[in-house]
Amino acid sequence: MYCEQCGKRIAETAKFCPYCGNAVGIADSVQSQQSVKQEISTPPSLETKQGSIPASLETRQEYTPASPETRQEQKYVGFWARFAANFLDGILISLFVSPASIYIGYLVSKDDFFWSSRISEYGARAIAFYSVLYILSQIILLVLWCKKQASIGKMAISANIVDAKTGKAPTKKQLIGRYFAYVLSTLPLGLGFLWIAFDPKKQGWHDKLAGTAVIYVGDN
């Protein structure tokens, strides 16, 4: 071994140079200690971490749940269940407009106003009263469709109106179109509603035109 300061040969076990008194071997020990500290404080590289990830975890990250379009378990509401729901809605609408109906019946029994000279006075009032209540009932129906995806009758059988393609909530445009398409389902002797009994997705004509379907929700 040679002294780092004077360059003379000294014993391998010497801690100090006998010629110049320089401390021997301390610099090497300090450097080794620093290298050890760096190895301890330096975290493993990202490549090492990635290499240690099991293949199962990588597979989980690539997994995506099936879209509603691929689900085969949607249970469509059939003709008779929807008939019962609509029948209940009809009863509730009748109860809502019954005050106007009673008033019209009273005028008919009292003055036979439809054929009397007082039709402009009594008849217009009664018809306007009935019309206002009926329009309000239809607005309530549309609001329920938009907020709850169902009327009260459909809520009673745990059914929802959904988009036929995605299974999600339909847009307001679809629901408004569905409401006015009821006319087309009703006009040919209700054939548009009877179509529900034979259609694979239990869609009436109004559903097909609006791109909607009626399915059970919950545990049904």
C-alpha positions as CSV (number, residue, x, y, z in Angstrom):
1,M,0.0,0.0,0.0
2,Y,1.2,3.5,-0.8
3,C,0.6,6.8,1.1
4,E,-1.8,9.1,-0.8
5,Q,0.1,12.2,0.3
6,C,3.8,11.4,0.0
7,G,3.6,8.3,-2.2
8,K,5.9,6.1,-0.2
9,R,5.3,2.4,0.4
10,I,3.8,1.6,3.9
11,A,2.4,-1.5,5.6
12,E,-1.1,-2.7,4.6
13,T,-2.3,-2.6,8.2
14,A,-0.9,0.9,8.9
15,K,-3.4,3.6,9.8
16,F,-0.9,6.5,9.6
17,C,2.0,7.1,7.2
18,P,5.3,6.8,9.2
19,Y,7.0,9.3,6.9
20,C,4.5,12.2,6.7
21,G,1.9,11.3,9.3
22,N,-1.0,11.2,6.9
23,A,-4.1,9.2,7.9
24,V,-4.4,6.2,5.7
25,G,-7.7,4.3,4.7
26,I,-10.1,6.9,6.2
27,A,-11.1,8.4,2.8
28,D,-11.9,4.9,1.5
29,S,-14.2,4.1,4.5
30,V,-16.0,7.5,4.2
31,Q,-16.6,6.9,0.5
32,S,-17.9,3.4,1.2
33,Q,-20.3,4.7,3.9
34,Q,-21.6,7.4,1.6
35,S,-22.3,4.8,-1.2
36,V,-24.2,2.6,1.3
37,K,-26.3,5.5,2.4
38,Q,-27.1,6.4,-1.2
39,E,-28.2,2.9,-1.9
40,I,-30.5,2.8,1.2
41,S,-32.1,6.2,0.5
42,T,-32.5,5.7,-3.3
43,P,-35.9,4.0,-4.0
44,P,-36.2,1.2,-6.5
45,S,-36.6,2.3,-10.1
46,L,-40.0,2.5,-11.6
47,E,-39.1,-0.2,-14.1
48,T,-38.4,-2.6,-11.2
49,K,-41.8,-1.8,-9.7
50,Q,-43.6,-2.3,-12.9
51,G,-41.8,-5.5,-13.5
52,S,-43.0,-6.9,-10.2
53,I,-46.7,-6.2,-10.9
54,P,-48.5,-9.5,-11.3
55,A,-50.1,-10.2,-14.6
56,S,-53.5,-10.5,-12.8
57,L,-53.4,-6.9,-11.8
58,E,-52.6,-5.7,-15.3
59,T,-55.6,-7.7,-16.5
60,R,-57.9,-6.0,-13.9
61,Q,-56.9,-2.6,-15.1
62,E,-57.8,-3.5,-18.7
63,Y,-61.3,-4.9,-17.6
64,T,-64.3,-2.7,-18.4
65,P,-67.8,-3.6,-17.4
66,A,-70.3,-4.6,-20.0
67,S,-72.4,-1.8,-21.5
68,P,-76.2,-1.9,-21.1
69,E,-76.5,-2.8,-24.8
70,T,-75.0,-6.2,-24.1
71,R,-77.2,-7.0,-21.1
72,Q,-79.6,-9.8,-21.8
73,E,-81.4,-9.7,-18.4
74,Q,-83.7,-6.8,-19.0
75,K,-87.3,-7.8,-18.3
76,Y,-89.7,-6.0,-20.6
77,V,-93.2,-5.2,-19.2
78,G,-95.9,-7.0,-21.1
79,F,-99.3,-5.9,-22.4
80,W,-101.5,-6.7,-19.4
81,A,-99.2,-5.2,-16.9
82,R,-99.0,-2.0,-18.9
83,F,-102.7,-2.1,-19.4
84,A,-103.2,-2.2,-15.6
85,A,-100.7,0.7,-15.2
86,N,-102.5,2.8,-17.8
87,F,-105.9,1.9,-16.3
88,L,-104.7,3.2,-12.9
89,D,-103.3,6.4,-14.5
90,G,-106.7,6.9,-16.1
91,I,-108.5,6.5,-12.8
92,L,-106.2,9.1,-11.2
93,I,-106.7,11.5,-14.1
94,S,-110.5,11.1,-13.9
95,L,-110.4,11.9,-10.2
96,F,-108.2,14.9,-10.9
97,V,-110.7,16.4,-13.4
98,S,-113.8,15.1,-11.6
99,P,-114.8,18.5,-10.2
100,A,-115.1,19.9,-13.7
101,S,-117.0,16.8,-14.9
102,I,-119.4,17.2,-12.0
103,Y,-119.9,20.8,-12.8
104,I,-120.7,20.0,-16.5
105,G,-123.1,17.3,-15.4
106,Y,-124.9,19.7,-13.1
107,L,-125.4,22.3,-15.9
108,V,-126.6,19.6,-18.3
109,S,-129.2,18.4,-15.8
110,K,-130.3,21.9,-14.8
111,D,-130.5,23.9,-18.0
112,D,-129.7,21.4,-20.8
113,F,-127.1,24.1,-21.7
114,F,-125.7,22.4,-24.8
115,W,-129.0,23.2,-26.6
116,S,-130.0,26.4,-24.8
117,S,-129.3,30.0,-25.5
118,R,-127.0,30.1,-22.4
119,I,-124.4,27.8,-23.9
120,S,-122.0,30.7,-24.4
121,E,-122.2,31.6,-20.8
122,Y,-122.2,28.3,-18.9
123,G,-120.9,25.9,-21.5
124,A,-117.7,27.8,-22.3
125,R,-116.9,28.1,-18.6
126,A,-117.5,24.4,-17.9
127,I,-115.5,23.3,-20.9
128,A,-112.6,25.7,-20.1
129,F,-112.6,24.4,-16.5
130,Y,-112.4,20.8,-17.6
131,S,-109.7,21.6,-20.2
132,V,-107.5,23.4,-17.7
133,L,-107.7,20.5,-15.3
134,Y,-107.0,17.9,-18.0
135,I,-104.0,19.8,-19.4
136,L,-102.6,20.1,-15.8
137,S,-103.0,16.3,-15.4
138,Q,-101.0,15.7,-18.6
139,I,-98.3,18.2,-17.5
140,I,-98.0,16.3,-14.3
141,L,-97.7,13.0,-16.2
142,L,-94.9,14.4,-18.4
143,V,-93.1,15.8,-15.3
144,L,-93.3,12.3,-13.7
145,W,-91.9,10.7,-16.9
146,C,-88.9,13.2,-16.9
147,K,-88.2,13.0,-13.2
148,K,-89.1,9.4,-12.3
149,Q,-89.1,7.7,-15.7
150,A,-92.6,6.4,-14.9
151,S,-96.2,7.5,-14.2
152,I,-97.9,6.6,-11.0
153,G,-99.3,3.5,-12.6
154,K,-95.9,2.3,-13.8
155,M,-94.4,3.1,-10.3
156,A,-97.1,0.8,-8.9
157,I,-95.8,-2.2,-11.0
158,S,-92.1,-1.2,-10.5
159,A,-91.6,-0.3,-14.2
160,N,-89.5,2.4,-15.8
161,I,-89.4,4.0,-19.3
162,V,-85.9,3.7,-20.7
163,D,-84.0,4.3,-23.9
164,A,-84.4,1.1,-26.0
165,K,-80.7,1.1,-27.2
166,T,-78.8,2.0,-24.0
167,G,-81.2,1.0,-21.2
168,K,-80.6,4.4,-19.6
169,A,-83.0,7.3,-18.9
170,P,-84.5,8.7,-22.2
171,T,-84.1,12.3,-23.1
172,K,-86.9,14.9,-22.6
173,K,-87.2,15.0,-26.4
174,Q,-87.8,11.3,-26.5
175,L,-90.4,11.5,-23.8
176,I,-92.3,14.4,-25.3
177,G,-92.3,12.6,-28.7
178,R,-93.5,9.4,-26.9
179,Y,-96.4,11.3,-25.4
180,F,-97.6,12.7,-28.8
181,A,-97.1,9.4,-30.4
182,Y,-99.8,8.0,-28.2
183,V,-102.2,9.5,-30.8
184,L,-100.8,7.3,-33.5
185,S,-101.1,4.2,-31.2
186,T,-104.7,5.0,-30.4
187,L,-106.2,6.0,-33.7
188,P,-106.3,2.7,-35.5
189,L,-108.6,1.1,-32.9
190,G,-105.7,1.0,-30.4
191,L,-103.6,-1.3,-32.6
192,G,-100.5,0.6,-31.6
193,F,-101.1,-0.5,-28.0
194,L,-102.0,-4.1,-28.9
195,W,-98.7,-4.3,-30.7
196,I,-97.1,-4.6,-27.2
197,A,-98.5,-8.1,-26.9
198,F,-96.6,-9.4,-30.0
199,D,-93.4,-7.3,-30.0
200,P,-90.2,-9.1,-28.8
201,K,-89.3,-6.0,-26.7
202,K,-92.9,-5.3,-25.7
203,Q,-92.8,-1.9,-27.5
204,G,-95.9,-0.1,-28.7
205,W,-95.9,2.1,-31.8
206,H,-95.3,5.1,-29.6
207,D,-92.3,3.3,-28.0
208,K,-90.8,2.5,-31.4
209,L,-91.3,6.0,-32.7
210,A,-89.6,7.5,-29.6
211,G,-87.0,4.8,-29.3
212,T,-88.1,3.8,-25.8
213,A,-89.0,0.6,-23.9
214,V,-90.7,-0.2,-20.6
215,I,-88.8,-2.5,-18.3
216,Y,-89.1,-3.8,-14.8
217,V,-86.8,-2.4,-12.1
218,G,-85.7,-3.8,-8.8
219,D,-86.3,-7.4,-8.0
220,N,-89.1,-8.1,-10.5
